[in-house]
Amino acid sequence: MPPDAQHPGAPAATYAASGVDIDAGEAAVDRIRSVVESTRRPEVLGGIGDFGGLFALEPGRYRAPVLVAATDGVGTKVVVARETGRFATVGIDLVAMCVDDLVCQGAEPLFVLDYVATGSVDPAHMAALVGGVAEGCRQVGAALLGGEMAEHAGVMEPDEFDVAGFAVGVVERDAILGSHRVVAGDVLIGLASPGLRSNGYTLARHVLLGRAGLAYDAPAWEGADVTVADELLRPSVLYTPAVLGALADPGVEVHAAAHVTGGGLPGNLTRVLPEGVTAVVDPGSWTVPRIFGEIRRLGPVEDAEMVRVFNLGIGMVVVVAAGSEEAALASFAGSGAAASVVGRVEAGDGGVVLEGSFRWEGE
């Protein structure tokens, strides 16, 4: 039976009327075309609109190349972006969450792909979001090789969105970092994180916006010159350039690196420890940024919970051989990364030991 016989006088059904606007999607792609092109590397073949991204790995550049892949998202930080209408920085976070995992294997990031799911495509919002992804790619020298915008009408609210990222890097087989290189006597160098990056946002939102009832445009704390939204949307530091710089420095012997994300310092530093050693961390060797102390105070949140949820001011720990820590600190300073010695590796029964007390900014 033809449609008009079932619903006499009704207009023909269209994809747009059901919630998916192909024209809006095409307009969004047109807006991001130039920012994607700005991340192009010589190895990239083809361009935006192809069915798959093409990347020609240079065979003469490597002796025994190993490809490294990682995928991640930015969690409920996207809720803050949605509720504040600020989309420009979560793309940087997305790149950071992926490529800073790659560099823990010693890998140089080659390319990134992104996936955005939304209830309704807003070309301006999508352009801002993908523009952030492109900015993150430019910071680490990776190509934004491809992506997808999926309109999920009827499944997500029109202004809802979520993002996922995928990154591929390369490392020489004999240069792979990890627990197999770590020994007792190694030194732990922490790279500073001025904010939450992309972890613990469900708890942070619950405390700051829920229990404490703070507004996004309120000062982040008494006397602060930044708002709650500013702090929660502070873009992630991208550690990849600094770690790659240390790896290229002949005076620095890097054994491993731990990206401090969900699980905090103990949960992630443990991943690069072999049997028979313990990582001893001095929490008093750096100052925990004020936003973490506010969450702790307003919750209130117990210290043990803070430690396992948040990075508490250290977003990456680089494990270096004893005797090369000063050269490593100089290398990181040259890359613009704030770094300090935060502990050591000792013979032991495994795990991470926090030896001392945290120094909370403002207390």
Rosetta blueprint (number, residue, H / E / L):
1 M L
2 P L
3 P H
4 D H
5 A H
6 Q H
7 H L
8 P L
9 G L
10 A L
11 P L
12 A L
13 A L
14 T L
15 Y H
16 A H
17 A H
18 S H
19 G L
20 V L
21 D L
22 I H
23 D H
24 A H
25 G H
26 E H
27 A H
28 A H
29 V H
30 D H
31 R H
32 I H
33 R H
34 S H
35 V H
36 V H
37 E H
38 S L
39 T L
40 R L
41 R L
42 P L
43 E L
44 V E
45 L E
46 G L
47 G L
48 I L
49 G L
50 D L
51 F L
52 G L
53 G L
54 L E
55 F E
56 A L
57 L L
58 E L
59 P H
60 G H
61 R H
62 Y L
63 R L
64 A L
65 P E
66 V E
67 L E
68 V E
69 A E
70 A E
71 T E
72 D E
73 G E
74 V L
75 G L
76 T L
77 K H
78 V H
79 V H
80 V H
81 A H
82 R H
83 E H
84 T H
85 G L
86 R L
87 F L
88 A L
89 T L
90 V H
91 G H
92 I H
93 D H
94 L H
95 V H
96 A H
97 M H
98 C H
99 V H
100 D H
101 D H
102 L H
103 V H
104 C H
105 Q H
106 G L
107 A L
108 E E
109 P E
110 L E
111 F E
112 V E
113 L E
114 D E
115 Y E
116 V E
117 A E
118 T E
119 G L
120 S L
121 V L
122 D L
123 P H
124 A H
125 H H
126 M H
127 A H
128 A H
129 L H
130 V H
131 G H
132 G H
133 V H
134 A H
135 E H
136 G H
137 C H
138 R H
139 Q H
140 V H
141 G L
142 A L
143 A E
144 L E
145 L E
146 G E
147 G E
148 E E
149 M E
150 A E
151 E E
152 H L
153 A E
154 G L
155 V L
156 M E
157 E L
158 P L
159 D L
160 E L
161 F E
162 D E
163 V E
164 A E
165 G E
166 F E
167 A E
168 V E
169 G E
170 V E
171 V E
172 E E
173 R H
174 D H
175 A H
176 I L
177 L L
178 G L
179 S H
180 H H
181 R H
182 V L
183 V L
184 A L
185 G L
186 D L
187 V E
188 L E
189 I E
190 G E
191 L E
192 A E
193 S L
194 P L
195 G L
196 L L
197 R L
198 S L
199 N L
200 G L
201 Y H
202 T H
203 L H
204 A H
205 R H
206 H H
207 V H
208 L H
209 L H
210 G H
211 R H
212 A L
213 G L
214 L L
215 A L
216 Y L
217 D L
218 A L
219 P E
220 A L
221 W L
222 E L
223 G L
224 A L
225 D L
226 V L
227 T E
228 V H
229 A H
230 D H
231 E H
232 L H
233 L L
234 R L
235 P L
236 S L
237 V L
238 L L
239 Y L
240 T H
241 P H
242 A H
243 V H
244 L H
245 G H
246 A H
247 L H
248 A H
249 D L
250 P L
251 G L
252 V L
253 E L
254 V E
255 H E
256 A E
257 A E
258 A E
259 H E
260 V L
261 T L
262 G L
263 G L
264 G H
265 L H
266 P H
267 G H
268 N H
269 L H
270 T H
271 R H
272 V H
273 L L
274 P L
275 E L
276 G L
277 V E
278 T E
279 A E
280 V E
281 V E
282 D L
283 P H
284 G H
285 S H
286 W L
287 T E
288 V E
289 P L
290 R H
291 I H
292 F H
293 G H
294 E H
295 I H
296 R H
297 R H
298 L H
299 G L
300 P L
301 V L
302 E L
303 D H
304 A H
305 E H
306 M H
307 V H
308 R H
309 V H
310 F L
311 N L
312 L L
313 G L
314 I E
315 G E
316 M E
317 V E
318 V E
319 V E
320 V E
321 A L
322 A L
323 G L
324 S L
325 E H
326 E H
327 A H
328 A H
329 L H
330 A H
331 S H
332 F H
333 A H
334 G H
335 S L
336 G L
337 A L
338 A L
339 A E
340 S E
341 V E
342 V E
343 G E
344 R E
345 V E
346 E E
347 A E
348 G L
349 D L
350 G L
351 G L
352 V E
353 V E
354 L E
355 E L
356 G L
357 S L
358 F L
359 R E
360 W E
361 E L
362 G L
363 E L
